[in-house]
């Protein structure tokens, strides 16, 4: 064979494509890399979603505690000493749906917010008076408030698993029956437990949630929701003075 023929044969051999084995190896490497990238992305996205839900619930529970503490601290405000404000067992007729009692997951009280010597649902012109008749309750996973924004029940936050109130007297002893001993209330311990929108934990929640007295307020759920608890003690500065 001439030199020219040998050169053509070599050029032809160099122009041949990949073998099936080479293509398979390349495909496996490509799919492995893509799979790794997708796995990292999915993991990061899950972590991001969990962080977002955790942050949102943290904001919710702190906002709810802010409202609870602000208004419970004002319970019984009566600058004219004539409104007989405080924790209540009965509200004016127009507010009867608020409920009658101070309980473990329900609280209701009044104050003379506008300092006119009366606890009012509406002023002389018929306009609603806010902040004078106030209540908080937990129902169907929603913490609702009465009288702080509207003169009706207003949903404050949802996904609430537990709301607990413990009532203390002036010596910080627990009042066993606060509804019958409302005049003795001087402080309130509050505990709230909220959960995430979705089950985002990798392991079950086996926590037994307790209030500041060590009493169980939520049994171990054994699900994969992420929960947060916030507790504090609020002194009712307008009572017993």
ABEGO torsion letter per residue (X at the ends): XBAAAAAAAAAAAAABBBBAAAAAAAAAAAAAAAAAAAAAAAAAAAAAAAAAAAAAAAAAAAAAAAAAAAAAAABGBBAAGAAGBEBBABBBAAAAAAEABBBAABBBBBBBAAGAGBBBABBAAGBBBBGABBBBBBBGGBBBBBGAABABBBBABBGBABBBBBBBBAAGBBBABAAAAAAABABBBBBBBBBBABBABABBBABBBBBAAGBBABBBAGBABBBBBBBBBBBBAABGX
